[in-house]
Amino acid sequence: MNRSEIKKVIKRIREVNPNHILFKFIEPNIGKTIAVDHKEGIVINPTANAEIFKFGINIMTSAPDEVPEYSNIRIMDSEGNFIPDDDFCDKFDIAMNIGLDDVSIDDYVSLKLMIEENIAYAKSYAGYIKMLNEAGFSYDKNTYTSREKKDKLGITVPAFKVEIDHPYNFDGKLEAMDEVLNVSPEMSMKELNTCTEARNKIMYKINPSLTFLTRCIEYRMYHNNFHIITEGIENDYKMKGKRIKWQRLPNALEKIDIRFRDYTKKV
């Protein structure tokens, strides 16, 4: 799936629900400074957990000339409840009101596949960055970022995970770049910068928004008892050699199955 196709998917979803939190509040504020939860920072991207329903916004709290520091401002707690922060919530419609009744299964699956493909590209970039690092090309350690760590709560919360089974092989498909190691240091540093920027764009800009959207859809799937995909569901499905049981919708699309399960997770 190329970038133009995924843009069409996002456009269709945006047209279905232009007041969704991602489109109405988060995207317009990316790069802007906001004050929330007793913190002030620049909005970087939305965040969403792939297992528990925990949504938030990632902000950079450090000054522009300092080593970047990031903090995740949650808009939903680990138990799936919206966090009542009047100063924050007044700025947007808090409801996660996008579901598979609003979005076609085709578009939903396209989002999931795009996330997986992007991860493969990011891994390829990371592998090349590692190769350059081992050849002696790297950044000053003082430029590394830090992220705020949150203590574990020690509680058990609901979790819901959805996976797509498909025949595609997302290997990143980057061209071999071994020759770069044999050229000038200036060229190798340029390639390091290029690969780092490309990987960071995927991991910290593109995929967070796609994941946020898919988790909003899955939030509705979970709370509406999977109403949109009740016919043809197989229960107690196990992948070969695995012990975890799933519910599965075989051939949700041609050659594509959807697996999902609800369970509990300690956080």
N, C-alpha and C positions, 0 to 999 in steps of 0.2 A: 504494500500500500504506500503510495507516494504522498508527499506533503499536501499536494493540491486536493487529493481525495479526502484526507482527514479534515482539511479545512471545510470541505463541503458538508461533512458529517457534523462538525461543530456548528456550522451555519444553520443546518436543519434543526439541531437541538436548541440553538439560541432562538430561532423563530418560534419554536413550540412554547418556550417559556423564557421570555426576555427578562423577567423579574427574578430569575433564580439568583441566589446569593453570589455565585461565581461571576455572573455577567453584570449584575447590578451594583455590587459593592467591591468585590476583591479585585477584579481586572482593572477597573478605573482607578484604583488606588495603588497599583503596583508602581513602585518607584517614588511614592509619596510618603511623607512622614505623618504618622498617626499616633495618638496617645490612647492607650487601652490597657486595662488591668494594671494600672499604676506604672506602666512602662511607655516609653516613647521610642519609636524606631521607624525605619523605612520598610514598607511592605515589599517582601520578596516574592512569595508565592503561597498558594493555598496548600494545606496538608491534609491527608486522610490516611488512616491506618487500614491496611488490607485485610485485617481480621476483625478487630473490634470497631464499633462505630464511634470513632474519635476524630472529630474534624477540628481544624484550626487554621491559623495564619502564621506563616514564618516571617518574622521581622528582624532586621539588622539593627541592633541597639548601640553599636559603637559609633564613634565619630568617624568622619570620612578619612582622616589621616591616621587612624589607629588600625591595629590588627582586627579584622572583622569578627564580631561576636553576634551570635544569633540566638533568638528565643522564639519558642513556639507558643502563640497565644491560642488557647483552646476555646472553641465556641460550642463544644459538646463534650461532656465528661466521659469517663471510661465506661459508665453504665448506660450510655446512650441518652442522657438527659441534657437538654440545652442549658448552658450556663447563664444564669440571670445576671447580666452586667448591663444595667440600664443605659449607661453612657455609650456603650459599644453597640448594643442591640438596636438602639433607636435609629442607627444609621443605615440599616438594611432590613429586608424581609428575611427573618431567621428561618422560615420553613424550608426544609429540604424537599421542595415540591417538584421533583422530576422523577418519574418512574417509567417502567416499561409500558405503561398504558399511554404515556406521552411520547416515548421514543421507540422506534422499531427495533426488533431483535437484530436486524441487519446492522443498524447503526451502533447498537450496544456492543455487538461482537466486534465490529470494526475498531471501536475504542480499545477493547481488551487486546486485540491483536496488535494494534499500534504500540501499546505500552510494552508488550513483549518484544516486538521488533526493535524498539528504541533501546531496551535494556541490552539486547544483543550488540547493537552498535556501540553503546557505552562501554561494554566489556571489551570490545575490540580496541576502542580508543585507550582504555585503561591498560591493556596489554602492551600497546605500543609505547605508552608513556613509561611503563615499567622498563621496557627495553632501552629507552633513552636514558632513564635514570641509571640503569646498570652500566651504561656506556659513559657515565660521568656528567650527564646533563640534568640539572635539577634546579628547583627554585630555592631561594633563601628560606630556611626554616622559620624565620621571623614573620614570614607572610602567611603561615598556616592559620586557618580559622579555628575558632573555638565555639562550641555550642553548649548552651545551658543544659545541665543534667537534672532530671527530675527524679525524686525518690520513688521507689516502687510502693504501691499502695497496700499490697498484701491482701487484695480482695479478688473474688471470682466474679467475672462479668460475662454477659452474653457475647458470643462471637458468631460471625457469619462469613463464610469464605466461598468465593465463586471462581472456578477455573474453566478455561476453554481448552478442549482437546481438538487438535487440528493436524493436518498432514504437512504443514509448512515447516521449512528449516530456516530459522532466523539466525544466521551465523555472523551477522554484521556486514559481511561482504565488502570489507575494506580492502583496497589494493595493498599488495605487499610493499612495504616501505623500507626494507633492509638496506637499500642502497643509500638511504639518508645518513646512515651511520658512517659511511665512507666519504662523505663530502665535508664541507667546511663546518666548523662549530656554529657559525652564524646561521647556517641553514638548519642545523639540527635543533637549535634553540627556537627557530621560527616554527618548525614542525611540532616541537613540544608545546609551544604556545597555542598553535592551531588545534591540536588534539585535545589539550586541556580545556580550551574554550568550548569546543564542540561537545565534549563529554559533560561539562558543567551545564551547558544549555539544555541538554537532554535531562540530566538528573535533577536540576534545580529550577527549570522553567517549564519545559514541555510536559514531561511525565507527571509532575505534581498536579497540573491542571487536569490532565486526562484521568488520573487516578481519582481526583476529587469528584469529577463528573460520574465516573463509573460507580464510585461508592455511594453517591447520592441515589443513583438508580437502584443499587443493591439494598440500600436502606429501605426504600419503598417495597422492594421485593420481599424483604424480611418481614416488615410490619403488615404487609397485605397478604401474608401466607402464600406467597408465590402465585397469586391469583392469575397472573398472565400466562403461566406455563404449568398448568395442572394436568393437562392431558398428555398421556404417553410417558410420564415420569417413572423411572425405574428406582426402586428403593434398595438399600443395602448393597449398592454397587461397590466393588473393590477393584482397584487397579492391580495389574499383575504383580505379584510379589509384595503387595502392600496389605496392611491390616485395617487401615482406616476405611470406614463405610461412608459412602456418599449417596446423595440422590442425583440421578442423572437424567438429562433429556437428550437421548440420542438423536442425531441428525436434526438438531435445532435449525441448522442451515446445512447445505450440501457439504458432506464430509466433516462437519463440525458438531461436536457434542458440548453440552454445558453441564458441568458438575457443580453441585453446591451442597453445603452442609452447615447446620447450625449446631453449636456446641458451647462450652464455657471455657474461659481462659483466665489464668491468674495473672494479675498485673500489679 
